[in-house]
Amino acid sequence: MISVDKEKCIGCGACVSVCEDVFEMKDGKAVVKKGKEKTKLPCVKEAVETCPVEAIKV
């Protein structure tokens, strides 16, 4: 299950830039697109590694 901690997220958009199939921006914060919570795309791992504040959990 993929989740974004809204308290930690700074809204930089790095996850969206590397994995737009799974992440999107809403109200200045990253969120996991509906129905994509269990996606196993390689870009999810890259998004986790790219997040500067470690707000993405898998």
VMD Tcl script that draws the C-alpha trace (Angstrom):
set ca {
  {0.00 0.00 0.00}
  {1.38 3.41 -1.00}
  {0.67 6.46 1.11}
  {1.83 10.05 1.41}
  {2.16 11.62 4.86}
  {0.45 14.99 4.40}
  {2.15 16.38 7.50}
  {5.62 15.67 6.06}
  {4.87 16.50 2.41}
  {6.22 19.89 1.34}
  {4.54 19.83 -2.06}
  {7.73 19.84 -4.11}
  {6.19 17.59 -6.79}
  {9.24 15.35 -7.16}
  {7.13 12.20 -6.88}
  {4.74 13.43 -9.56}
  {7.61 14.23 -11.91}
  {9.04 10.69 -11.66}
  {5.77 8.75 -11.31}
  {2.78 10.68 -12.64}
  {0.81 7.46 -13.17}
  {0.55 7.03 -9.38}
  {0.95 10.48 -7.79}
  {-0.78 13.81 -8.33}
  {-0.88 17.18 -6.57}
  {-3.99 18.27 -4.67}
  {-4.20 21.41 -2.56}
  {-0.41 21.84 -2.74}
  {0.38 18.33 -1.48}
  {1.12 15.05 -3.20}
  {-1.51 12.31 -3.06}
  {-1.80 8.80 -4.43}
  {-4.30 8.66 -7.29}
  {-7.49 6.71 -6.57}
  {-7.12 3.03 -7.37}
  {-3.30 3.23 -7.47}
  {-2.65 2.48 -3.77}
  {-1.38 -1.03 -4.53}
  {0.53 -0.27 -7.74}
  {3.90 -1.96 -8.08}
  {5.38 0.19 -10.85}
  {9.18 0.69 -10.72}
  {8.68 4.45 -10.61}
  {7.09 4.16 -7.13}
  {10.45 3.09 -5.68}
  {12.09 5.98 -7.50}
  {9.50 8.39 -6.07}
  {10.19 7.11 -2.54}
  {13.92 7.67 -3.06}
  {13.35 11.11 -4.64}
  {11.15 12.53 -1.86}
  {13.35 14.99 0.08}
  {11.31 14.65 3.29}
  {10.60 10.89 3.16}
  {6.83 11.44 3.09}
  {6.06 8.41 0.88}
  {5.59 5.00 2.45}
  {5.13 1.67 0.69}
}
mol new
graphics top color blue
foreach p $ca { graphics top sphere $p radius 0.5 }
foreach p [lrange $ca 0 end-1] q [lrange $ca 1 end] { graphics top cylinder $p $q radius 0.2 }
display resetview
